[in-house]
Amino acid sequence: MPQDQISGVKANTEGYIRAKSVAKYLGAVLTNPGRSNEATWNGKSICIKSARHGNTLIGVTSAMLSHVQSVVAAIQGPDGKFTIFEVSSAWFNSEMRVPAKWPNIGFVQCTKIRNAGVLIGSV
């Protein structure tokens, strides 16, 4: 089912909640909690994104991707746990697809992130 305004707001809110949880797990500091999923971790700027089970894509805006060093993706498995992977912004940029409908967001398949990313842990 395509996302509408209501489901989009819900997903956005859940994304911020998940970013807070992942940041806590990593020991990262969110730069603007509840309004952004950007954080600092191990001396670098990161973007924390998540995908619930059944969602096959991680999306990052071009503005965010242009100034973070890596994307930390929490991908939910069928057991409900989120496995955390890190990929460089350069890698994400090279693998992403930008749909005509959302020209400012690049999407990468979760499978690609699982295969190429550095496994960090799970929450």
C-alpha positions in Angstrom: 0.0 0.0 0.0 1.5 3.4 -0.9 2.3 5.9 1.8 -0.1 8.7 2.3 0.2 11.8 4.5 -1.0 10.1 7.7 1.2 7.0 7.3 4.1 9.2 6.3 3.8 11.3 9.5 3.6 8.0 11.6 6.7 6.6 9.8 8.6 9.8 10.3 7.8 9.8 14.1 8.7 6.2 14.4 12.0 6.9 12.6 12.9 9.6 15.1 12.1 7.2 18.0 14.2 4.4 16.4 17.1 6.9 15.7 17.1 7.8 19.5 17.2 4.1 20.4 20.0 3.3 17.9 22.0 6.5 19.0 21.8 5.3 22.6 23.0 1.8 21.6 25.9 3.3 19.7 26.8 6.0 22.2 26.1 8.6 19.5 24.7 12.0 20.2 21.7 13.2 18.1 22.2 16.8 16.9 18.5 17.7 17.1 16.5 14.9 18.7 12.9 14.5 17.5 13.6 16.8 14.5 16.5 15.1 12.8 18.2 11.7 12.6 21.7 13.2 12.3 24.2 12.4 15.0 27.8 12.4 15.9 29.5 9.1 16.5 33.2 8.2 16.9 34.2 11.7 15.8 32.1 11.7 12.6 28.8 12.9 11.4 26.2 10.1 10.7 22.6 9.8 9.6 20.6 7.1 11.4 17.8 5.5 9.3 15.6 2.6 9.8 13.3 0.2 7.9 10.6 -1.9 9.5 10.2 -5.5 8.5 8.6 -5.6 5.0 10.0 -2.2 4.0 12.7 -2.9 1.4 14.3 0.5 1.1 16.3 3.0 3.2 15.9 6.6 2.0 18.2 9.6 2.7 17.7 13.1 1.4 20.4 14.6 -0.8 20.9 17.4 1.6 21.6 15.0 4.5 23.8 12.8 2.4 25.9 15.7 1.3 27.2 16.5 4.8 27.3 13.2 6.7 30.2 10.7 6.5 28.1 7.6 6.8 24.6 6.2 7.0 23.8 3.9 9.9 20.8 1.7 8.9 18.7 -0.2 11.4 16.8 -2.9 9.5 14.1 -4.9 11.2 14.0 -8.7 10.7 11.0 -11.0 11.0 11.9 -11.5 14.7 11.2 -7.8 15.4 14.9 -7.0 16.2 16.7 -4.3 14.3 20.1 -5.2 12.9 22.4 -2.2 12.5 24.8 -1.7 9.6 27.0 1.2 8.6 27.8 2.2 5.0 29.8 5.2 3.8 27.9 8.2 2.3 29.9 7.7 -0.9 28.8 4.1 -1.1 25.2 5.0 -0.5 25.4 7.7 -3.1 26.8 5.3 -5.7 24.1 2.7 -5.0 21.0 4.9 -4.6 18.2 5.3 -7.0 16.3 8.6 -7.1 12.6 8.3 -8.2 11.0 11.1 -10.3 8.3 11.4 -7.6 10.9 12.4 -4.9 13.9 13.9 -6.7 15.6 15.0 -3.4 15.7 11.5 -1.8 17.9 8.6 -2.7 16.8 5.0 -1.9 19.0 1.9 -1.5 17.6 -1.6 -1.1 18.0 -3.0 2.4 19.5 -6.2 0.9 22.3 -4.2 -0.6 23.0 -2.5 2.8 23.0 -5.9 4.6 25.5 -7.3 2.0 27.9 -4.4 1.8 27.5 -2.7 5.3 29.6 -3.1 8.3 27.6 -5.1 10.9 27.4 -3.1 14.2 24.9 -5.0 16.3 21.2 -5.3 17.0 18.6 -3.7 19.2 
